[in-house]
Amino acid sequence: MLPDVPRLTGRHVVLEPLSRRHVDALVAAAGIDRSTYDFTLVPDDQASMRDYVDRLDAAAHDGSMRPFAQVLPDGRAIGCTRFMEPRWWRDRPEPDEVEVGGTWLAHDVQRTPVNTEAKRLLLGHAFDVWGAWRVALCTDARNHRSRAAIERLGATFEGVLRSHRPVNALHAPVAPRDTAVFSIIAGEWPAVRDALDRRLAAT
């Protein structure tokens, strides 16, 4: 069971444990411009967003993931992200491997420091608090925009897992997708952390 994660606060974004109180703002965020959600599950109305939040909340309660609302310093919720797919090899509560994924952002904050800082907060918690050995970042192999963003974080491309997960799009038929897998390992984290901190200091 994944340990609880507190509110993670940066200059550009705050990661708050996801709950129903975020639903209205997330519906508004998702509706600004949906042109970049071809490979991403982003609910498009009140009922589906509430169901989405409830499913993630249930997974949080059973400890299989830790979902967050991404919130601007002014309080506006502008997307989601989460820890998921934990694995343990040592006899301790903290995961030895975890994936950062399920990420989406409102169109008006894409290509801003928000995503970089959110990943910095999550990676910092995984490596510096949990002492993880490895953090995975995965995306649909066809999603070149997402792959480029992951590479800019400093993650290493490991390969493509064929028919690895269902297609992760709102109105797509249920079908397998190929997944591009990237990772950062503990020995690489100090250099990755320093590079991310330099990027954020310049914003």
N, C-alpha and C positions, 0 to 999 in steps of 0.2 A: 504494500500500500504506500503510495507516494505521500511524503510528509506534507503538511499544510505549508502554503507559501504566503507570506504577508504581502501587503500592498508594496509594490516596487516603484520607486519614484525617481524620475529623471527630470532634466530641465525641459524637455520637449514633450514627454509623454509619461503618464502614470499607468501602471498595470494594476487593475483592481480585480479581485475575484469576481467572476461573472455571475450575475444574478438577474432576476426578472426586472429589477429596477432600471436596467440598461436597455430594455427592449425598445421603448419608443425612440430613443436616440439612435439606436443601431438601425432601426427601420429607416429613419431619416438619412443616416449616413450611407446606407446601402443604395438609396434611391437617387443619390446625386448624379451618378453616371455609372452605368453598369457595363461599360464597354470592355473592361479589363477582367471580367469575372468568368471568362469562357471555361477555365479549368478549375474554378473555385466554387465551393458550396457557400453561397451568400444568399440567405433568405430574402424574398422580395416583398413580403407583406407582414402584417402584424401577427397573424395566426402562425405562419411558418417560422417567423423569428422567435415567437414564444416557444414553439415546439423544439426548435434548435437549442435555445437556451436551457430548456428543461432537460433535454437529452444530455447536454454537457454537464449540467448540474448533477444529474444522476451519476454520471461517470466520476465527477468530483467526490461525491459522497461514498462511492465504493473504492476510491483511491486509485483508479486506473489512469486518471489524468488530472491536470490542474488547469482549468480554462480561465482566461482573463479577458476583461474588456480593456481595450486601449482607449485611454481618456486623455484629452488635452488638459493643460493646466487650468483652462477656464471651465473645466467640468464637462465638456462635450465628449460623449463617447463616439469614437470614430472607427471602431473595428474590433476584431478579436484575435487572439493568439492563444497558444497553450503548450504545456508540457504533456507529452503522451508517450506511449510505448516504452514504459520503464522496464529495466532489467536489473537483476541483482545477482552478484557472484560472491560478495563478501557478507559475512554475518552481521548486518547492520541495517538500520531503517532507511538510510539514504540510498538512492539508486546509483548503480555503477555506470549505467548507460541510460540515456533518455533522449527522446526526440523533441525538437522544437518544431511545431507545425500548426496546421489549422489556421493560418494567418490570412487575414484580409483587412484592407483599409479603405476608407472612403476615398473617392477619386481625388478630392481636393487636397489630401495630405500624402498621396503617393509621390514618390521622388522628392521627399523632404527628409529632414533628419529623424522623423518619427520612427520609421522602420529600423534604421540603424541603432537608435537608442533603445528601442524595445528589445532587439536582439542582444544588445550589450547587457541589458538588465537580466535577461533570461540566462544567457551564457554565464554571466558573473555568478548568478545564484547556483547554477548547476555545478560549476567548477570550484568556486571559492567557498560556497556554503555547504553544498552536498559532497564535494570532493569526487565528482564523477570522473570516470576514466575517459568517457566518450560522449559527445553530443552529436546526434544525427540531424540532418536537415534534408527533407525529401520533397520532391515535387513531381507532377506529371512530366514525363520525359519530353512531351511536346511543348511544354511551357517555357519557352526560351527566355521570356522576360523574368520569370521567377528564378530560373537557373543562373542568369547573369547576376541577379541581386544576391543570391546565395554565394556565388563566387566572390563578389565584391566584399563580403564579410570576412573573407579569408579561409573559407571552408575548402576542403579538398574533395574533388569529384572521385567517387569510388567505382561507379559503374551504373548500369541499368538493370533493375530486377524486372523480368518479364511477367506480365499478367499478375502483378504483385498486389494491387488493391483495386477496388471499384473506381470507375470514373467518378471524379469528385466535382460534379457540376450540378446545378439545381434542377434543370429540366432534361438532363441527359438520361438515356436509357441505361439500365443496370448492365454494365459490361466491364471486363477487366481493363486495367490500364497498365502501361509500363511506367515504372517509377525510377527517376534519376535520384541517386543517393549520394549525398555529400556528408562529410563529417569534420569535426574538430576534435582532436584528442588532447588529453591533459598536458602533454609535453609541448604542444603547440600553443596552448592558451595564452601564456604570457605575451608572446609576440603578437598574436591576434588581438588580445586585449589592448595592448599599447597602440596598435594601428587604429583600432576603433576609437580609442580615446583621443588620438590626434585628430581624426576626422571630425569627431564631435566638438572638440575644442575650437575648431575652425568655423563652426556654424553659429 
